[in-house]
Amino acid sequence: MAREDAVRCLRCLLYALNLLFWLMSICVLGVAAWLRDYLNTVLTLTAHTRLEEAAVLTYSPAVHPVIIAVCCFLIIVAMVGYCGTLKCNLLLLSWYFGSLLVIFCVELASGVWTYDEPSVHRSDMISLKSRMPNYGLQRYQWLTHTWNTFQTEFKCCGVIYFTDWLEMTEMEWPPDSCCSNQYPGCARHAHYRDLSDLHQEGCGPKIYSFIRGTKQLQVLRFLGVSIGVAQILAMTLTLTLLWALYYDRKPPEPTPPEPPPGTDPGPLTITHGPQVEAPKSGNTRLAEAWSNAATTSNGHGHTQFEMERLS
């Protein structure tokens, strides 16, 4: 009874862990997809600079294709583990344990291999100004779109200040993507009437903060550590459940049948060594004593009769 309760408890814990694997894997895939979109924008603006290398070093562990593939595979493994736990199938549970072990080793190796502290300074932000003169040119439409997207999403303008557009380009006012309330011609209106309608913070500090790590990146790191801990716990519970199921299904050792009550087991015989007579019952010993006594009595009578004849 106690073993059945323990097996039921182990199965409930594995159900919960597999559900947790599904939720955490989906969260990792969603946050990684969101970060990958912003990372592509940052890499476009920081191409061929030290900032690009720093951004790759920071975010490659989070958006690496290996991590994405591992999360997708973990969803499938969790489904197999759920089915194996539900049916108490030793083969499925063994495959589940082996898959979790392989995934854990891959995650650990990937984390160690890709971990590196980026070397970036605020002075490196000045190199972004070299990307501004190509804004608005026909052959650099992709760069124009990237600047507009980044300034709109991060609510910034220029590199250090919005006047960078006036210094580095031939523009008379900043792009409309610098406006807090965007509409065609908003930057021109803000430049001549109210500068407060423009974003006052530059994009350089925003990129620096992004490279140093965002809240989304911290969430991904926390989810990665949580998945690793959950995998260790799931492997331990799976081994315990496998042990319990194996010994429940193991056939019991045969025991010799006991003789029914009231049956005389008969005289004891020894196959090896000198033979020993079995102990005799009380009636048998009494009969032997009377027989010996009668034999002795007859022997004495016969002796006396022979002596009388001789005399």
QUIJO-V443697 format. One line per field, one symbol per residue. phi: phi as a letter, one per 30 degrees, with the letter a starting at -180 (. if undefined). psi: psi as a letter, one per 40 degrees, with the letter a starting at -180 (. if undefined). burial: I if it has 16 or more other C-alpha atoms within 10 Angstrom, else O. A space follows every 10 residues. Layout:
BEGIN
phi = ???
psi = ???
burial = ???
END
This chain:
BEGIN
phi = .ddddddddd ddddeddddd dddddddddd dddddddddd dddddcdibd ddddddddcd ddcdeddddd dddddddddd ddddddchdd dddddddddd dddddddddd dddcdaddcb bddddddddd cddddidddb dddddddddd dddchbaicc addddddcbc dcaddddddd bdaeiddddd dcbbdddcdd cddedddddd ddkcdddddd dddddddddd dddddddddd dddddddddd ddddcddddd dicddiddbc dciddbdddc dddddddddd dddddddddd dddddddddd d
psi = dddddddddd dddddddddd dddddddddd dddddddddd dddddfhfid dddddddded ddeidddddd dddddddddd ddddddefhd dddddddddd dddddddddd dddehhhihi iddeddedde eddeheidef dddddddddd dddefihadd ieeddddeie ieiiieeeid ghiheddddd dedheeeihe iieddddddd dehidddddd dddddddddd dddddddddd ddddddddeh iihiihiiii iehheiihih diaiihiihi iddddddddd dddddddddd dddddddddd .
burial = OOOOOOIOOI IOIIIOIIOI IIOIIOIIIO IIOOIIOOIO IIIIIIOOOI IIIIIIIIII IIIOOOIIOI IIOIIOIIII IIIIIOOIOI OIIIOIIOII OOIIOOIOOO IOOIOOOIOI OOOOIOIIIO IIOOIIOOOO OOIIOIIIOI IIOOIIIIII OIIIIOOIIO OOIIIIIIII OOOOOIIIOI OOOOOOIIII IIIIOIIIOI IIOOOIIOOI OOIIOOIIOI IOOIIOIIOO IIOIIOOOOO OOOOOOOOOO OOOOOOOOOO OOOOOOOOOO OOOOOOOOOO OOOOOOOOOO OOOOOOOOOO O
END
